[in-house]
Amino acid sequence: MDVTVRRLLKGNVKDALGADAVFPTLMGDQVEPRHQLIEQNALIARNVDN
């Protein structure tokens, strides 16, 4: 990473229990549930960085 342009951002998890429930879906071996979760939340995730 270029030292002149890199940034360090601190993340915050507002709903730790919700994140804990979603994590196995995203990291698990089952593709279909992960695909469905991504499709259902694509517009929400799109606005996270803005």
C-alpha distance matrix in Angstrom:
0.0 3.8 6.1 8.8 8.1 6.5 9.7 11.5 14.5 17.5 19.3 23.0 25.4 28.7 30.6 29.7 32.8 31.9 28.4 29.9 32.3 29.8 27.4 29.8 30.2 26.6 26.0 29.5 31.1 33.0 31.5 34.1 33.6 29.8 30.5 33.0 30.9 28.1 30.7 32.5 29.5 27.5 28.6 27.9 24.3 23.9 24.7 22.5 19.6 22.1
3.8 0.0 3.8 5.5 5.8 6.0 9.7 12.4 15.6 18.9 21.1 24.8 27.5 30.6 32.8 32.3 35.4 34.5 31.1 32.9 35.3 32.8 30.6 33.1 33.5 29.8 29.5 33.0 34.6 36.4 34.8 37.2 36.7 32.9 33.3 35.8 33.6 30.6 33.1 34.8 31.7 29.5 30.2 29.6 26.2 25.3 25.8 23.9 20.6 22.6
6.1 3.8 0.0 3.8 5.6 5.5 8.6 10.9 14.5 17.6 20.4 24.0 27.0 30.0 32.5 31.9 35.3 34.7 31.3 33.1 35.8 33.6 31.3 34.1 34.8 31.2 30.8 34.5 36.4 38.3 36.9 39.2 38.4 34.7 35.4 37.6 35.2 32.4 35.0 36.4 33.1 31.2 31.8 30.7 27.4 26.8 26.9 24.6 21.4 23.2
8.8 5.5 3.8 0.0 3.8 6.1 8.9 12.0 15.2 18.7 21.4 25.0 28.2 30.8 33.6 33.4 36.8 36.0 32.8 35.0 37.5 35.2 33.3 36.2 36.6 33.0 33.0 36.7 38.7 40.3 38.6 40.7 39.9 36.2 36.6 38.7 36.2 33.3 35.6 36.9 33.5 31.5 31.6 30.7 27.7 26.6 26.4 24.4 21.0 22.2
8.1 5.8 5.6 3.8 0.0 3.8 6.6 10.2 12.9 16.5 18.9 22.5 25.5 28.1 30.7 30.8 34.1 33.1 30.0 32.3 34.7 32.2 30.5 33.5 33.6 30.1 30.4 34.1 36.0 37.4 35.6 37.5 36.7 33.0 33.3 35.2 32.8 29.9 32.0 33.3 29.9 27.8 27.8 27.0 24.0 22.8 22.6 20.8 17.3 18.6
6.5 6.0 5.5 6.1 3.8 0.0 3.8 7.0 9.9 13.4 15.8 19.4 22.4 25.2 27.7 27.5 30.9 30.0 26.8 28.9 31.4 29.0 27.2 30.2 30.6 27.1 27.2 30.9 33.1 34.6 33.1 35.1 34.1 30.4 31.0 33.0 30.4 27.6 30.1 31.3 27.9 26.1 26.4 25.3 22.1 21.5 21.4 19.1 15.8 17.8
9.7 9.7 8.6 8.9 6.6 3.8 0.0 3.8 6.4 9.9 12.5 16.1 19.3 21.9 24.7 24.6 28.1 27.4 24.3 26.6 29.2 27.1 25.5 28.7 29.2 25.9 26.3 30.1 32.6 33.9 32.6 34.4 33.0 29.4 30.3 31.9 29.0 26.5 29.1 29.8 26.2 24.8 25.0 23.3 20.4 20.1 19.5 16.8 13.9 15.8
11.5 12.4 10.9 12.0 10.2 7.0 3.8 0.0 3.8 6.7 9.7 13.2 16.4 19.3 22.0 21.6 25.2 24.8 21.8 23.8 26.7 24.9 23.2 26.5 27.4 24.3 24.5 28.3 31.0 32.5 31.6 33.4 31.7 28.2 29.5 31.0 27.9 25.8 28.6 29.1 25.5 24.6 24.9 22.9 20.0 20.4 19.7 16.5 14.2 16.5
14.5 15.6 14.5 15.2 12.9 9.9 6.4 3.8 0.0 3.8 6.4 9.8 13.1 15.7 18.6 18.6 22.2 21.7 18.9 21.2 24.0 22.3 21.0 24.5 25.3 22.4 23.0 26.8 29.7 30.9 30.0 31.5 29.5 26.2 27.6 28.7 25.4 23.5 26.3 26.3 22.6 22.1 22.2 19.8 17.2 17.9 16.8 13.5 11.6 13.9
17.5 18.9 17.6 18.7 16.5 13.4 9.9 6.7 3.8 0.0 3.8 6.7 10.2 12.8 15.7 15.5 19.3 19.2 16.6 18.7 21.8 20.6 19.3 22.9 24.0 21.5 22.1 25.8 29.0 30.2 29.7 31.1 28.7 25.7 27.4 28.2 24.7 23.4 26.3 26.0 22.3 22.4 22.7 19.8 17.5 18.9 17.6 14.0 13.1 15.4
19.3 21.1 20.4 21.4 18.9 15.8 12.5 9.7 6.4 3.8 0.0 3.8 6.8 9.7 12.3 12.2 15.9 15.5 12.9 15.4 18.2 16.9 16.0 19.7 20.6 18.3 19.3 22.8 26.1 27.1 26.6 27.8 25.3 22.4 24.3 24.8 21.2 20.2 23.1 22.6 19.0 19.4 19.8 16.8 14.6 16.6 15.4 11.6 11.7 14.3
23.0 24.8 24.0 25.0 22.5 19.4 16.1 13.2 9.8 6.7 3.8 0.0 3.8 6.2 9.1 9.4 13.1 13.1 11.1 13.6 16.4 15.8 15.4 19.1 20.1 18.5 19.7 22.9 26.5 27.1 27.0 27.8 24.9 22.5 24.5 24.6 20.8 20.3 23.2 22.0 18.6 19.7 19.9 16.5 15.0 17.5 16.0 12.3 13.4 15.6
25.4 27.5 27.0 28.2 25.5 22.4 19.3 16.4 13.1 10.2 6.8 3.8 0.0 3.8 5.6 5.8 9.4 9.3 7.6 10.2 12.8 12.5 12.5 16.2 17.2 16.1 17.5 20.4 24.1 24.5 24.6 25.2 22.1 20.0 22.3 22.0 18.2 18.4 21.3 19.8 16.7 18.4 19.0 15.4 14.3 17.3 16.2 12.8 14.7 17.0
28.7 30.6 30.0 30.8 28.1 25.2 21.9 19.3 15.7 12.8 9.7 6.2 3.8 0.0 3.8 6.2 9.1 8.9 8.8 11.5 13.4 13.6 14.5 18.0 18.8 18.2 20.0 22.6 26.2 26.2 26.3 26.4 23.1 21.4 23.6 22.7 18.9 19.4 21.9 19.8 16.9 19.0 19.0 15.3 15.1 18.1 16.4 13.5 15.9 17.5
30.6 32.8 32.5 33.6 30.7 27.7 24.7 22.0 18.6 15.7 12.3 9.1 5.6 3.8 0.0 3.8 5.6 5.3 6.2 8.6 10.1 10.8 12.2 15.4 16.2 16.2 18.1 20.2 23.9 23.6 24.1 24.0 20.5 19.3 21.7 20.6 16.9 18.1 20.5 18.3 15.8 18.5 19.0 15.4 15.4 18.8 17.7 15.1 17.9 19.8
29.7 32.3 31.9 33.4 30.8 27.5 24.6 21.6 18.6 15.5 12.2 9.4 5.8 6.2 3.8 0.0 3.8 5.5 5.1 6.0 8.6 9.9 10.4 13.4 15.0 15.1 16.3 18.3 22.1 22.4 23.3 23.7 20.2 18.9 21.8 21.1 17.5 18.8 21.7 19.8 17.5 20.1 21.2 17.8 17.1 20.7 20.1 17.1 19.6 21.9
32.8 35.4 35.3 36.8 34.1 30.9 28.1 25.2 22.2 19.3 15.9 13.1 9.4 9.1 5.6 3.8 0.0 3.8 5.4 5.0 6.3 8.8 10.0 12.2 13.7 14.8 16.0 17.4 21.0 20.9 22.2 22.3 18.6 18.0 21.1 20.0 16.6 18.6 21.3 19.2 17.6 20.6 21.9 18.7 18.4 22.2 21.8 19.3 22.1 24.4
31.9 34.5 34.7 36.0 33.1 30.0 27.4 24.8 21.7 19.2 15.5 13.1 9.3 8.9 5.3 5.5 3.8 0.0 3.8 5.4 5.1 6.3 8.7 11.1 11.6 12.6 14.7 16.1 19.6 19.0 19.8 19.5 15.8 15.2 17.9 16.6 13.1 15.2 17.7 15.4 13.8 17.0 18.3 15.2 15.2 19.0 18.8 16.6 19.7 22.0
28.4 31.1 31.3 32.8 30.0 26.8 24.3 21.8 18.9 16.6 12.9 11.1 7.6 8.8 6.2 5.1 5.4 3.8 0.0 3.8 5.4 5.2 6.0 9.3 10.2 10.2 12.0 14.0 17.7 17.7 18.3 18.7 15.3 13.9 16.8 16.3 12.6 14.0 17.0 15.5 13.5 16.0 17.7 14.7 13.8 17.5 17.8 15.1 17.8 20.5
29.9 32.9 33.1 35.0 32.3 28.9 26.6 23.8 21.2 18.7 15.4 13.6 10.2 11.5 8.6 6.0 5.0 5.4 3.8 0.0 3.8 5.6 5.4 7.6 9.7 10.5 11.2 12.7 16.4 16.8 18.2 18.8 15.4 14.4 17.8 17.5 14.2 16.0 19.2 17.9 16.4 19.0 21.0 18.3 17.2 21.0 21.4 18.7 21.3 24.1
32.3 35.3 35.8 37.5 34.7 31.4 29.2 26.7 24.0 21.8 18.2 16.4 12.8 13.4 10.1 8.6 6.3 5.1 5.4 3.8 0.0 3.8 5.7 6.7 7.7 9.7 11.1 11.7 15.2 14.8 16.3 16.3 12.7 12.5 15.8 14.9 12.0 14.5 17.3 15.7 14.9 17.9 20.0 17.6 17.1 20.8 21.6 19.5 22.4 25.0
29.8 32.8 33.6 35.2 32.2 29.0 27.1 24.9 22.3 20.6 16.9 15.8 12.5 13.6 10.8 9.9 8.8 6.3 5.2 5.6 3.8 0.0 3.8 5.7 5.4 6.5 8.8 10.0 13.4 12.8 13.6 13.7 10.2 9.2 12.4 11.9 8.7 10.8 13.8 12.7 11.7 14.4 16.9 14.8 13.9 17.6 18.7 16.8 19.6 22.3
27.4 30.6 31.3 33.3 30.5 27.2 25.5 23.2 21.0 19.3 16.0 15.4 12.5 14.5 12.2 10.4 10.0 8.7 6.0 5.4 5.7 3.8 0.0 3.8 5.4 5.2 6.1 8.1 11.8 12.3 13.3 14.5 11.6 9.8 13.3 13.9 10.9 12.2 15.7 15.3 14.0 16.0 18.8 16.8 15.1 18.6 19.9 17.6 19.8 23.0
29.8 33.1 34.1 36.2 33.5 30.2 28.7 26.5 24.5 22.9 19.7 19.1 16.2 18.0 15.4 13.4 12.2 11.1 9.3 7.6 6.7 5.7 3.8 0.0 3.8 5.5 5.1 5.2 8.9 9.5 11.4 12.8 10.0 9.1 12.9 13.6 11.5 13.3 16.6 16.5 16.0 18.0 21.1 19.5 17.9 21.3 23.1 21.0 23.2 26.4
30.2 33.5 34.8 36.6 33.6 30.6 29.2 27.4 25.3 24.0 20.6 20.1 17.2 18.8 16.2 15.0 13.7 11.6 10.2 9.7 7.7 5.4 5.4 3.8 0.0 3.8 5.6 5.3 8.3 7.5 8.6 9.4 6.4 5.5 9.3 9.8 8.0 10.1 13.0 13.1 13.1 15.1 18.4 17.3 15.9 19.2 21.2 19.7 22.1 25.1
26.6 29.8 31.2 33.0 30.1 27.1 25.9 24.3 22.4 21.5 18.3 18.5 16.1 18.2 16.2 15.1 14.8 12.6 10.2 10.5 9.7 6.5 5.2 5.5 3.8 0.0 3.8 5.8 8.7 8.8 8.7 10.3 8.1 5.3 8.7 10.2 8.1 8.6 12.2 12.9 12.2 13.4 16.8 15.8 13.8 16.8 19.1 17.4 19.3 22.6
26.0 29.5 30.8 33.0 30.4 27.2 26.3 24.5 23.0 22.1 19.3 19.7 17.5 20.0 18.1 16.3 16.0 14.7 12.0 11.2 11.1 8.8 6.1 5.1 5.6 3.8 0.0 3.8 6.9 8.6 9.4 12.0 10.5 8.1 11.4 13.5 11.7 12.2 15.7 16.7 16.0 16.9 20.3 19.3 16.9 19.8 22.1 20.1 21.6 25.1
29.5 33.0 34.5 36.7 34.1 30.9 30.1 28.3 26.8 25.8 22.8 22.9 20.4 22.6 20.2 18.3 17.4 16.1 14.0 12.7 11.7 10.0 8.1 5.2 5.3 5.8 3.8 0.0 3.8 5.6 7.7 10.3 9.1 8.0 11.3 13.2 12.3 13.5 16.5 17.4 17.5 18.8 22.3 21.5 19.6 22.5 24.9 23.2 25.0 28.3
31.1 34.6 36.4 38.7 36.0 33.1 32.6 31.0 29.7 29.0 26.1 26.5 24.1 26.2 23.9 22.1 21.0 19.6 17.7 16.4 15.2 13.4 11.8 8.9 8.3 8.7 6.9 3.8 0.0 3.8 6.2 9.3 9.5 9.0 11.5 13.8 13.9 14.9 17.4 18.9 19.5 20.4 24.1 23.8 21.9 24.5 27.2 25.8 27.5 30.7
33.0 36.4 38.3 40.3 37.4 34.6 33.9 32.5 30.9 30.2 27.1 27.1 24.5 26.2 23.6 22.4 20.9 19.0 17.7 16.8 14.8 12.8 12.3 9.5 7.5 8.8 8.6 5.6 3.8 0.0 3.8 5.9 6.3 6.9 9.1 10.8 11.6 13.1 15.0 16.4 17.6 18.7 22.3 22.4 20.9 23.5 26.3 25.3 27.3 30.3
31.5 34.8 36.9 38.6 35.6 33.1 32.6 31.6 30.0 29.7 26.6 27.0 24.6 26.3 24.1 23.3 22.2 19.8 18.3 18.2 16.3 13.6 13.3 11.4 8.6 8.7 9.4 7.7 6.2 3.8 0.0 3.8 5.8 5.3 6.1 8.7 10.1 10.7 12.3 14.3 15.6 16.1 19.9 20.4 18.9 21.0 24.1 23.5 25.3 28.2
34.1 37.2 39.2 40.7 37.5 35.1 34.4 33.4 31.5 31.1 27.8 27.8 25.2 26.4 24.0 23.7 22.3 19.5 18.7 18.8 16.3 13.7 14.5 12.8 9.4 10.3 12.0 10.3 9.3 5.9 3.8 0.0 3.8 5.4 5.0 6.2 8.6 9.9 10.5 12.2 14.3 15.2 18.6 19.4 18.6 20.7 23.7 23.5 25.7 28.2
33.6 36.7 38.4 39.9 36.7 34.1 33.0 31.7 29.5 28.7 25.3 24.9 22.1 23.1 20.5 20.2 18.6 15.8 15.3 15.4 12.7 10.2 11.6 10.0 6.4 8.1 10.5 9.1 9.5 6.3 5.8 3.8 0.0 3.8 5.4 5.1 6.1 8.6 9.9 10.5 12.3 14.0 17.3 17.4 16.8 19.4 22.0 21.6 24.1 26.6
29.8 32.9 34.7 36.2 33.0 30.4 29.4 28.2 26.2 25.7 22.4 22.5 20.0 21.4 19.3 18.9 18.0 15.2 13.9 14.4 12.5 9.2 9.8 9.1 5.5 5.3 8.1 8.0 9.0 6.9 5.3 5.4 3.8 0.0 3.8 5.5 5.1 6.2 8.6 9.9 10.7 11.8 15.4 15.5 14.2 16.7 19.5 18.8 21.0 23.7
30.5 33.3 35.4 36.6 33.3 31.0 30.3 29.5 27.6 27.4 24.3 24.5 22.3 23.6 21.7 21.8 21.1 17.9 16.8 17.8 15.8 12.4 13.3 12.9 9.3 8.7 11.4 11.3 11.5 9.1 6.1 5.0 5.4 3.8 0.0 3.8 5.5 5.3 6.2 8.6 10.1 10.4 14.0 14.9 13.9 15.7 18.9 18.9 20.9 23.4
33.0 35.8 37.6 38.7 35.2 33.0 31.9 31.0 28.7 28.2 24.8 24.6 22.0 22.7 20.6 21.1 20.0 16.6 16.3 17.5 14.9 11.9 13.9 13.6 9.8 10.2 13.5 13.2 13.8 10.8 8.7 6.2 5.1 5.5 3.8 0.0 3.8 5.5 5.1 6.1 8.6 9.9 13.0 13.8 13.7 15.8 18.5 18.8 21.4 23.4
30.9 33.6 35.2 36.2 32.8 30.4 29.0 27.9 25.4 24.7 21.2 20.8 18.2 18.9 16.9 17.5 16.6 13.1 12.6 14.2 12.0 8.7 10.9 11.5 8.0 8.1 11.7 12.3 13.9 11.6 10.1 8.6 6.1 5.1 5.5 3.8 0.0 3.8 5.5 5.2 6.2 8.3 11.4 11.3 11.0 13.7 16.0 15.9 18.6 20.8
28.1 30.6 32.4 33.3 29.9 27.6 26.5 25.8 23.5 23.4 20.2 20.3 18.4 19.4 18.1 18.8 18.6 15.2 14.0 16.0 14.5 10.8 12.2 13.3 10.1 8.6 12.2 13.5 14.9 13.1 10.7 9.9 8.6 6.2 5.3 5.5 3.8 0.0 3.8 5.5 5.3 5.6 9.3 9.8 8.7 10.9 13.7 13.8 16.1 18.4
30.7 33.1 35.0 35.6 32.0 30.1 29.1 28.6 26.3 26.3 23.1 23.2 21.3 21.9 20.5 21.7 21.3 17.7 17.0 19.2 17.3 13.8 15.7 16.6 13.0 12.2 15.7 16.5 17.4 15.0 12.3 10.5 9.9 8.6 6.2 5.1 5.5 3.8 0.0 3.8 5.5 5.3 8.3 10.0 10.0 11.3 14.2 15.2 17.6 19.2
32.5 34.8 36.4 36.9 33.3 31.3 29.8 29.1 26.3 26.0 22.6 22.0 19.8 19.8 18.3 19.8 19.2 15.4 15.5 17.9 15.7 12.7 15.3 16.5 13.1 12.9 16.7 17.4 18.9 16.4 14.3 12.2 10.5 9.9 8.6 6.1 5.2 5.5 3.8 0.0 3.8 5.9 7.9 8.6 9.8 11.7 13.7 14.7 17.7 19.0
29.5 31.7 33.1 33.5 29.9 27.9 26.2 25.5 22.6 22.3 19.0 18.6 16.7 16.9 15.8 17.5 17.6 13.8 13.5 16.4 14.9 11.7 14.0 16.0 13.1 12.2 16.0 17.5 19.5 17.6 15.6 14.3 12.3 10.7 10.1 8.6 6.2 5.3 5.5 3.8 0.0 3.8 5.6 5.3 6.2 8.6 10.3 10.9 14.0 15.5
27.5 29.5 31.2 31.5 27.8 26.1 24.8 24.6 22.1 22.4 19.4 19.7 18.4 19.0 18.5 20.1 20.6 17.0 16.0 19.0 17.9 14.4 16.0 18.0 15.1 13.4 16.9 18.8 20.4 18.7 16.1 15.2 14.0 11.8 10.4 9.9 8.3 5.6 5.3 5.9 3.8 0.0 3.8 5.5 5.2 6.1 8.9 10.2 12.5 13.9
28.6 30.2 31.8 31.6 27.8 26.4 25.0 24.9 22.2 22.7 19.8 19.9 19.0 19.0 19.0 21.2 21.9 18.3 17.7 21.0 20.0 16.9 18.8 21.1 18.4 16.8 20.3 22.3 24.1 22.3 19.9 18.6 17.3 15.4 14.0 13.0 11.4 9.3 8.3 7.9 5.6 3.8 0.0 3.8 5.5 5.0 6.7 9.1 11.6 12.0
27.9 29.6 30.7 30.7 27.0 25.3 23.3 22.9 19.8 19.8 16.8 16.5 15.4 15.3 15.4 17.8 18.7 15.2 14.7 18.3 17.6 14.8 16.8 19.5 17.3 15.8 19.3 21.5 23.8 22.4 20.4 19.4 17.4 15.5 14.9 13.8 11.3 9.8 10.0 8.6 5.3 5.5 3.8 0.0 3.8 5.4 5.5 6.8 10.0 10.8
24.3 26.2 27.4 27.7 24.0 22.1 20.4 20.0 17.2 17.5 14.6 15.0 14.3 15.1 15.4 17.1 18.4 15.2 13.8 17.2 17.1 13.9 15.1 17.9 15.9 13.8 16.9 19.6 21.9 20.9 18.9 18.6 16.8 14.2 13.9 13.7 11.0 8.7 10.0 9.8 6.2 5.2 5.5 3.8 0.0 3.8 5.4 5.2 7.9 9.8
23.9 25.3 26.8 26.6 22.8 21.5 20.1 20.4 17.9 18.9 16.6 17.5 17.3 18.1 18.8 20.7 22.2 19.0 17.5 21.0 20.8 17.6 18.6 21.3 19.2 16.8 19.8 22.5 24.5 23.5 21.0 20.7 19.4 16.7 15.7 15.8 13.7 10.9 11.3 11.7 8.6 6.1 5.0 5.4 3.8 0.0 3.8 5.7 7.0 8.1
24.7 25.8 26.9 26.4 22.6 21.4 19.5 19.7 16.8 17.6 15.4 16.0 16.2 16.4 17.7 20.1 21.8 18.8 17.8 21.4 21.6 18.7 19.9 23.1 21.2 19.1 22.1 24.9 27.2 26.3 24.1 23.7 22.0 19.5 18.9 18.5 16.0 13.7 14.2 13.7 10.3 8.9 6.7 5.5 5.4 3.8 0.0 3.8 5.6 5.4
22.5 23.9 24.6 24.4 20.8 19.1 16.8 16.5 13.5 14.0 11.6 12.3 12.8 13.5 15.1 17.1 19.3 16.6 15.1 18.7 19.5 16.8 17.6 21.0 19.7 17.4 20.1 23.2 25.8 25.3 23.5 23.5 21.6 18.8 18.9 18.8 15.9 13.8 15.2 14.7 10.9 10.2 9.1 6.8 5.2 5.7 3.8 0.0 3.8 5.6
19.6 20.6 21.4 21.0 17.3 15.8 13.9 14.2 11.6 13.1 11.7 13.4 14.7 15.9 17.9 19.6 22.1 19.7 17.8 21.3 22.4 19.6 19.8 23.2 22.1 19.3 21.6 25.0 27.5 27.3 25.3 25.7 24.1 21.0 20.9 21.4 18.6 16.1 17.6 17.7 14.0 12.5 11.6 10.0 7.9 7.0 5.6 3.8 0.0 3.8
22.1 22.6 23.2 22.2 18.6 17.8 15.8 16.5 13.9 15.4 14.3 15.6 17.0 17.5 19.8 21.9 24.4 22.0 20.5 24.1 25.0 22.3 23.0 26.4 25.1 22.6 25.1 28.3 30.7 30.3 28.2 28.2 26.6 23.7 23.4 23.4 20.8 18.4 19.2 19.0 15.5 13.9 12.0 10.8 9.8 8.1 5.4 5.6 3.8 0.0
